[in-house]
Amino acid sequence: MPRFNYVALDQRGQESVGVIEASNSNEAVGSLRQAGYFPTSVVEEGKGKAAPKGTKAVQKKATRVPGVKGKKGAIVLFEKKTVKSKTLMIFTRQLATLIDAGLPLLRSLTVLAKQERDPVLHKTIHALADAVQGGSTFSESMAQHPLIFNKLYINMVKAGELGGVLELVLNRLAEFQEKAQKVKNKVVSAMAYPVIVLIIAMLIMVFLMAFIVPKFEAIFNDMLDGAQLPAITRFVIAISDIVKNMFIPPYLWITVGAVFAVVIGIKMVSGSVGGRKFMDRVKLSIPLFGDLLRKGAISRFSRTLGTLVTSGVPILQALNITRDTAGNVVIADAVSKVHDAVKEGESIVQPLEASGVFPPMVISMVDVGEETGQLPEMLLKIAEVYDDEVDNAVEGLTSLLEPIMIVLLALIVGTIVIALFMPLISIIQKMGNPGGSN
C-alpha cells in the first residue's frame, strides 16, 4: 500500500504532519477530510518535496491519524465495485436538482456524499469531489470510474460542460435513466412470471417423481403380482427412476458435470462474436418474448441516440456510444453500419432498413426526421411510441401466459395422477372381487 506524506490543518487551524497509507492521493485526501483535517499538501513518499522545516517529519514510523483506519494487512475478497442502476439514477436526479437550484458543482457533490448510503457510490462521489477540486473537469473525473459511469453518461456530461448547460444535460440524463429503467422493469417483470411458474412446476414434478412415484411403484409390485402396468404408468415410472438416480452417486456427479458443462458451453458461445450474435438473433425470434425484446431494444436505441444528439454530442460519437450500449449484437451491427454510412455522408435510413430489425414505421419516422432536420426529436418520439408498445406487449403477454401456464401445470400433474390411478383401479377391482382370479 503506498504511503503519503501530508501537511494538514486541524479544526483549530494548527498544522499537523504525518504519513497515511492509501491506494492513491485522492483517497488519502478523502481519508484526511473524513478525520476532520484540511490537507494542504499530500505527496507520495519518495516523490515531490519533503515536509516543510520546523515540523516533525515522519521518517520511520507513520503517525496515526485519528479517525482514519489503516488498511495495512487488510484483505478484501469480492469487493463490490459497481452500483445499481436505480441508485445511480437517484444520484443523477439529485445532482441535477441541486445544480439547477444554483449550487456549485463541488458543493453539490459534497452534499450528496454526506447523504449517500451506498458505500461504493459514497466513495466515488468523494473521489469526484477531490478530482474536481484538484482542477479536473467533471467528465474527466467520471472517466476514472468506468464501472459506474458508462460512455453515454460521460459524453453527455462532457457535452453539457462544453455547452455551459450541465444542469440541462443532467436533467435529460436523469429522465433518460428513469424511462430506461421503467422499460427494463416492465420487460423483466413480464419475463419473471413464466420463469417463476416453470420453476415451481419443475420442483413439483421433481418432488413427485423422486418421492411419491417410487412409493406407488412398490405398492403396484406387491399388489399386482407382476401384472402388466399401463403404458402411461410405465412411462412415468421410467422418468421417476431417472430423476431419482440423478440424486444418487455416481449419477449425481454426472448430473452436476453435465450442468456445469452446459453453463460453460453457453458462456463460451456467448463470449464469441459469432455465438453472441446467434444467441441475440434467436432471442429476437422467440415466440411471444421476441417481439417484446425487439420493441425494448428499439426503444433503447432511439432514446439513447436521440438524447445524445439533443445534448450536443456529435452524431458519429453518439452512434459509437449507442452501439456500445445497445445490449444486443444484432442492433449493434445495424448501428455500426449506420455509423459507416453517416461517415461517408450517406443517409442512415438504408442501413437501418437493410438490418431487418427495425419495422417500417421506425424507418419512415427516421426518414422524415432526417429530411426535416428534426432527427433527434423524431428519435425521442419513436422511443415514446415504443414505450407504449412495450406496455401493451407486457399486458398482452401476461394475459396470454396465465392460461398457458395453468394448462402446462395441469398437463404435468394430470399425467402423473392418471398414471398412478389407473393401476389403483385394477387393485381396487381385485380387492373387491377376491375370487375373480381363480
Contacts in CASP RR format, 6 or more apart in sequence:
PFRMAT RR
TARGET T0000
AUTHOR 0000-0000-0000
METHOD contacts of the structure
MODEL  1
MPRFNYVALDQRGQESVGVIEASNSNEAVGSLRQAGYFPTSVVEEGKGKA
APKGTKAVQKKATRVPGVKGKKGAIVLFEKKTVKSKTLMIFTRQLATLID
AGLPLLRSLTVLAKQERDPVLHKTIHALADAVQGGSTFSESMAQHPLIFN
KLYINMVKAGELGGVLELVLNRLAEFQEKAQKVKNKVVSAMAYPVIVLII
AMLIMVFLMAFIVPKFEAIFNDMLDGAQLPAITRFVIAISDIVKNMFIPP
YLWITVGAVFAVVIGIKMVSGSVGGRKFMDRVKLSIPLFGDLLRKGAISR
FSRTLGTLVTSGVPILQALNITRDTAGNVVIADAVSKVHDAVKEGESIVQ
PLEASGVFPPMVISMVDVGEETGQLPEMLLKIAEVYDDEVDNAVEGLTSL
LEPIMIVLLALIVGTIVIALFMPLISIIQKMGNPGGSN
1 21 0 8 1.000
1 22 0 8 1.000
1 23 0 8 1.000
1 71 0 8 1.000
1 72 0 8 1.000
2 21 0 8 1.000
2 22 0 8 1.000
2 23 0 8 1.000
2 24 0 8 1.000
2 44 0 8 1.000
2 45 0 8 1.000
3 19 0 8 1.000
3 20 0 8 1.000
3 21 0 8 1.000
3 44 0 8 1.000
3 45 0 8 1.000
3 62 0 8 1.000
4 19 0 8 1.000
4 20 0 8 1.000
4 21 0 8 1.000
4 22 0 8 1.000
4 25 0 8 1.000
4 28 0 8 1.000
4 42 0 8 1.000
4 43 0 8 1.000
4 44 0 8 1.000
4 45 0 8 1.000
5 17 0 8 1.000
5 18 0 8 1.000
5 19 0 8 1.000
5 41 0 8 1.000
5 42 0 8 1.000
5 43 0 8 1.000
5 44 0 8 1.000
5 45 0 8 1.000
5 50 0 8 1.000
5 51 0 8 1.000
5 57 0 8 1.000
5 58 0 8 1.000
6 17 0 8 1.000
6 18 0 8 1.000
6 19 0 8 1.000
6 20 0 8 1.000
6 28 0 8 1.000
6 32 0 8 1.000
6 37 0 8 1.000
6 39 0 8 1.000
6 41 0 8 1.000
6 42 0 8 1.000
6 43 0 8 1.000
7 15 0 8 1.000
7 16 0 8 1.000
7 17 0 8 1.000
7 39 0 8 1.000
7 40 0 8 1.000
7 41 0 8 1.000
7 42 0 8 1.000
7 51 0 8 1.000
7 52 0 8 1.000
7 55 0 8 1.000
8 15 0 8 1.000
8 16 0 8 1.000
8 17 0 8 1.000
8 32 0 8 1.000
8 37 0 8 1.000
8 38 0 8 1.000
8 39 0 8 1.000
8 40 0 8 1.000
9 15 0 8 1.000
9 16 0 8 1.000
9 37 0 8 1.000
9 38 0 8 1.000
9 40 0 8 1.000
10 16 0 8 1.000
10 36 0 8 1.000
10 37 0 8 1.000
10 38 0 8 1.000
11 36 0 8 1.000
13 38 0 8 1.000
15 40 0 8 1.000
15 55 0 8 1.000
16 37 0 8 1.000
17 51 0 8 1.000
17 52 0 8 1.000
17 55 0 8 1.000
17 56 0 8 1.000
17 57 0 8 1.000
17 58 0 8 1.000
17 63 0 8 1.000
18 51 0 8 1.000
18 57 0 8 1.000
18 58 0 8 1.000
18 62 0 8 1.000
18 63 0 8 1.000
18 65 0 8 1.000
19 45 0 8 1.000
19 58 0 8 1.000
19 62 0 8 1.000
19 63 0 8 1.000
20 28 0 8 1.000
20 31 0 8 1.000
20 32 0 8 1.000
20 62 0 8 1.000
20 65 0 8 1.000
20 68 0 8 1.000
21 62 0 8 1.000
21 70 0 8 1.000
21 71 0 8 1.000
21 72 0 8 1.000
22 28 0 8 1.000
22 31 0 8 1.000
22 71 0 8 1.000
25 42 0 8 1.000
25 43 0 8 1.000
25 44 0 8 1.000
26 127 0 8 1.000
26 130 0 8 1.000
26 131 0 8 1.000
27 127 0 8 1.000
28 39 0 8 1.000
28 42 0 8 1.000
29 39 0 8 1.000
29 42 0 8 1.000
29 130 0 8 1.000
30 126 0 8 1.000
30 130 0 8 1.000
31 65 0 8 1.000
31 68 0 8 1.000
32 38 0 8 1.000
32 39 0 8 1.000
32 42 0 8 1.000
32 65 0 8 1.000
32 68 0 8 1.000
33 39 0 8 1.000
33 126 0 8 1.000
34 67 0 8 1.000
34 68 0 8 1.000
35 65 0 8 1.000
35 66 0 8 1.000
35 67 0 8 1.000
35 68 0 8 1.000
37 65 0 8 1.000
43 49 0 8 1.000
50 57 0 8 1.000
51 57 0 8 1.000
51 58 0 8 1.000
80 119 0 8 1.000
80 120 0 8 1.000
81 120 0 8 1.000
81 147 0 8 1.000
81 148 0 8 1.000
82 120 0 8 1.000
82 147 0 8 1.000
82 148 0 8 1.000
83 118 0 8 1.000
83 120 0 8 1.000
83 121 0 8 1.000
83 124 0 8 1.000
83 148 0 8 1.000
84 118 0 8 1.000
85 177 0 8 1.000
85 181 0 8 1.000
85 184 0 8 1.000
86 181 0 8 1.000
87 118 0 8 1.000
87 121 0 8 1.000
88 121 0 8 1.000
88 148 0 8 1.000
88 177 0 8 1.000
89 174 0 8 1.000
89 177 0 8 1.000
89 178 0 8 1.000
89 181 0 8 1.000
91 112 0 8 1.000
91 116 0 8 1.000
91 121 0 8 1.000
91 125 0 8 1.000
92 170 0 8 1.000
92 173 0 8 1.000
92 174 0 8 1.000
92 177 0 8 1.000
93 174 0 8 1.000
93 178 0 8 1.000
94 112 0 8 1.000
95 108 0 8 1.000
95 109 0 8 1.000
95 112 0 8 1.000
95 170 0 8 1.000
96 167 0 8 1.000
96 170 0 8 1.000
96 171 0 8 1.000
96 173 0 8 1.000
96 174 0 8 1.000
98 107 0 8 1.000
98 108 0 8 1.000
98 111 0 8 1.000
98 112 0 8 1.000
99 105 0 8 1.000
99 108 0 8 1.000
99 166 0 8 1.000
99 167 0 8 1.000
99 170 0 8 1.000
100 167 0 8 1.000
100 170 0 8 1.000
100 171 0 8 1.000
103 111 0 8 1.000
105 132 0 8 1.000
105 138 0 8 1.000
105 166 0 8 1.000
106 129 0 8 1.000
106 132 0 8 1.000
106 133 0 8 1.000
109 125 0 8 1.000
109 128 0 8 1.000
109 129 0 8 1.000
109 132 0 8 1.000
110 129 0 8 1.000
112 125 0 8 1.000
113 122 0 8 1.000
113 125 0 8 1.000
113 126 0 8 1.000
113 129 0 8 1.000
116 122 0 8 1.000
116 125 0 8 1.000
120 148 0 8 1.000
121 148 0 8 1.000
124 145 0 8 1.000
124 148 0 8 1.000
127 141 0 8 1.000
127 144 0 8 1.000
127 145 0 8 1.000
128 138 0 8 1.000
128 141 0 8 1.000
128 142 0 8 1.000
128 145 0 8 1.000
131 140 0 8 1.000
131 141 0 8 1.000
131 144 0 8 1.000
132 138 0 8 1.000
132 141 0 8 1.000
137 158 0 8 1.000
137 161 0 8 1.000
138 157 0 8 1.000
138 161 0 8 1.000
138 166 0 8 1.000
139 154 0 8 1.000
139 155 0 8 1.000
139 157 0 8 1.000
139 158 0 8 1.000
139 161 0 8 1.000
142 148 0 8 1.000
142 149 0 8 1.000
142 153 0 8 1.000
142 154 0 8 1.000
142 157 0 8 1.000
143 149 0 8 1.000
143 154 0 8 1.000
150 324 0 8 1.000
150 325 0 8 1.000
151 320 0 8 1.000
151 321 0 8 1.000
151 324 0 8 1.000
151 325 0 8 1.000
152 304 0 8 1.000
152 308 0 8 1.000
152 321 0 8 1.000
152 322 0 8 1.000
152 325 0 8 1.000
153 173 0 8 1.000
155 308 0 8 1.000
155 313 0 8 1.000
155 317 0 8 1.000
155 318 0 8 1.000
155 321 0 8 1.000
156 169 0 8 1.000
156 172 0 8 1.000
156 173 0 8 1.000
156 307 0 8 1.000
156 308 0 8 1.000
156 311 0 8 1.000
156 313 0 8 1.000
157 166 0 8 1.000
157 169 0 8 1.000
157 170 0 8 1.000
157 173 0 8 1.000
159 169 0 8 1.000
159 308 0 8 1.000
159 311 0 8 1.000
159 312 0 8 1.000
159 313 0 8 1.000
160 166 0 8 1.000
160 168 0 8 1.000
160 169 0 8 1.000
160 311 0 8 1.000
160 312 0 8 1.000
163 312 0 8 1.000
169 311 0 8 1.000
172 307 0 8 1.000
172 310 0 8 1.000
172 311 0 8 1.000
173 307 0 8 1.000
173 311 0 8 1.000
176 303 0 8 1.000
176 304 0 8 1.000
176 307 0 8 1.000
179 303 0 8 1.000
179 383 0 8 1.000
179 387 0 8 1.000
180 300 0 8 1.000
180 303 0 8 1.000
182 387 0 8 1.000
183 296 0 8 1.000
183 299 0 8 1.000
183 300 0 8 1.000
183 387 0 8 1.000
183 390 0 8 1.000
186 390 0 8 1.000
186 391 0 8 1.000
186 394 0 8 1.000
187 292 0 8 1.000
187 293 0 8 1.000
187 296 0 8 1.000
187 390 0 8 1.000
187 394 0 8 1.000
189 394 0 8 1.000
190 289 0 8 1.000
190 292 0 8 1.000
190 393 0 8 1.000
190 394 0 8 1.000
190 397 0 8 1.000
190 398 0 8 1.000
191 289 0 8 1.000
193 398 0 8 1.000
193 401 0 8 1.000
193 405 0 8 1.000
194 401 0 8 1.000
194 405 0 8 1.000
197 401 0 8 1.000
197 405 0 8 1.000
197 408 0 8 1.000
197 409 0 8 1.000
198 405 0 8 1.000
201 405 0 8 1.000
201 408 0 8 1.000
201 409 0 8 1.000
201 412 0 8 1.000
204 409 0 8 1.000
204 412 0 8 1.000
204 413 0 8 1.000
205 412 0 8 1.000
205 416 0 8 1.000
206 243 0 8 1.000
208 413 0 8 1.000
208 416 0 8 1.000
209 236 0 8 1.000
209 239 0 8 1.000
209 240 0 8 1.000
209 243 0 8 1.000
209 244 0 8 1.000
209 416 0 8 1.000
210 240 0 8 1.000
210 243 0 8 1.000
210 244 0 8 1.000
210 247 0 8 1.000
212 420 0 8 1.000
213 236 0 8 1.000
213 237 0 8 1.000
213 240 0 8 1.000
213 416 0 8 1.000
213 420 0 8 1.000
214 240 0 8 1.000
214 244 0 8 1.000
216 420 0 8 1.000
216 423 0 8 1.000
217 237 0 8 1.000
217 240 0 8 1.000
219 427 0 8 1.000
220 229 0 8 1.000
220 233 0 8 1.000
220 423 0 8 1.000
220 427 0 8 1.000
223 427 0 8 1.000
223 430 0 8 1.000
224 423 0 8 1.000
224 426 0 8 1.000
224 427 0 8 1.000
224 430 0 8 1.000
227 426 0 8 1.000
229 237 0 8 1.000
229 423 0 8 1.000
230 419 0 8 1.000
230 422 0 8 1.000
230 423 0 8 1.000
232 415 0 8 1.000
232 418 0 8 1.000
232 419 0 8 1.000
232 422 0 8 1.000
233 419 0 8 1.000
233 420 0 8 1.000
233 422 0 8 1.000
233 423 0 8 1.000
235 419 0 8 1.000
236 415 0 8 1.000
236 416 0 8 1.000
236 419 0 8 1.000
236 420 0 8 1.000
237 419 0 8 1.000
245 251 0 8 1.000
246 252 0 8 1.000
246 255 0 8 1.000
247 255 0 8 1.000
269 275 0 8 1.000
269 276 0 8 1.000
269 278 0 8 1.000
269 279 0 8 1.000
270 276 0 8 1.000
270 279 0 8 1.000
273 329 0 8 1.000
274 329 0 8 1.000
276 329 0 8 1.000
277 329 0 8 1.000
277 330 0 8 1.000
277 333 0 8 1.000
280 328 0 8 1.000
280 329 0 8 1.000
280 330 0 8 1.000
281 330 0 8 1.000
283 289 0 8 1.000
283 290 0 8 1.000
283 293 0 8 1.000
283 328 0 8 1.000
284 290 0 8 1.000
284 293 0 8 1.000
284 294 0 8 1.000
284 297 0 8 1.000
284 328 0 8 1.000
284 330 0 8 1.000
284 357 0 8 1.000
286 293 0 8 1.000
288 397 0 8 1.000
288 400 0 8 1.000
288 401 0 8 1.000
289 397 0 8 1.000
291 393 0 8 1.000
292 390 0 8 1.000
292 393 0 8 1.000
292 394 0 8 1.000
292 397 0 8 1.000
293 328 0 8 1.000
294 357 0 8 1.000
295 386 0 8 1.000
295 389 0 8 1.000
295 390 0 8 1.000
295 393 0 8 1.000
296 386 0 8 1.000
296 390 0 8 1.000
297 326 0 8 1.000
297 327 0 8 1.000
297 328 0 8 1.000
297 331 0 8 1.000
297 357 0 8 1.000
298 331 0 8 1.000
298 357 0 8 1.000
298 358 0 8 1.000
298 359 0 8 1.000
298 362 0 8 1.000
298 382 0 8 1.000
298 386 0 8 1.000
299 382 0 8 1.000
299 383 0 8 1.000
299 386 0 8 1.000
299 387 0 8 1.000
299 389 0 8 1.000
299 390 0 8 1.000
300 325 0 8 1.000
300 326 0 8 1.000
300 327 0 8 1.000
301 322 0 8 1.000
301 326 0 8 1.000
301 331 0 8 1.000
301 335 0 8 1.000
302 362 0 8 1.000
302 379 0 8 1.000
302 380 0 8 1.000
302 382 0 8 1.000
302 383 0 8 1.000
302 386 0 8 1.000
303 379 0 8 1.000
303 380 0 8 1.000
303 383 0 8 1.000
304 321 0 8 1.000
304 322 0 8 1.000
304 325 0 8 1.000
304 326 0 8 1.000
305 318 0 8 1.000
305 319 0 8 1.000
305 322 0 8 1.000
305 379 0 8 1.000
306 318 0 8 1.000
306 375 0 8 1.000
306 376 0 8 1.000
306 379 0 8 1.000
306 380 0 8 1.000
306 383 0 8 1.000
307 380 0 8 1.000
308 317 0 8 1.000
308 318 0 8 1.000
308 321 0 8 1.000
308 322 0 8 1.000
309 315 0 8 1.000
309 318 0 8 1.000
309 375 0 8 1.000
309 376 0 8 1.000
309 379 0 8 1.000
310 376 0 8 1.000
310 377 0 8 1.000
310 380 0 8 1.000
313 321 0 8 1.000
315 342 0 8 1.000
316 339 0 8 1.000
316 342 0 8 1.000
316 343 0 8 1.000
319 335 0 8 1.000
319 338 0 8 1.000
319 339 0 8 1.000
319 342 0 8 1.000
320 339 0 8 1.000
322 335 0 8 1.000
323 332 0 8 1.000
323 335 0 8 1.000
323 336 0 8 1.000
323 339 0 8 1.000
324 332 0 8 1.000
326 332 0 8 1.000
326 335 0 8 1.000
330 355 0 8 1.000
330 357 0 8 1.000
331 357 0 8 1.000
333 355 0 8 1.000
334 351 0 8 1.000
334 352 0 8 1.000
334 355 0 8 1.000
334 356 0 8 1.000
334 357 0 8 1.000
334 358 0 8 1.000
337 351 0 8 1.000
337 354 0 8 1.000
337 355 0 8 1.000
338 348 0 8 1.000
338 351 0 8 1.000
338 352 0 8 1.000
340 351 0 8 1.000
341 347 0 8 1.000
341 348 0 8 1.000
341 350 0 8 1.000
341 351 0 8 1.000
342 348 0 8 1.000
347 367 0 8 1.000
347 370 0 8 1.000
348 366 0 8 1.000
348 370 0 8 1.000
349 363 0 8 1.000
349 366 0 8 1.000
349 367 0 8 1.000
349 370 0 8 1.000
352 358 0 8 1.000
352 362 0 8 1.000
352 363 0 8 1.000
352 366 0 8 1.000
353 363 0 8 1.000
362 382 0 8 1.000
365 378 0 8 1.000
365 381 0 8 1.000
365 382 0 8 1.000
366 375 0 8 1.000
366 378 0 8 1.000
366 379 0 8 1.000
366 382 0 8 1.000
368 378 0 8 1.000
369 375 0 8 1.000
369 377 0 8 1.000
369 378 0 8 1.000
372 378 0 8 1.000
430 436 0 8 1.000
430 437 0 8 1.000
END
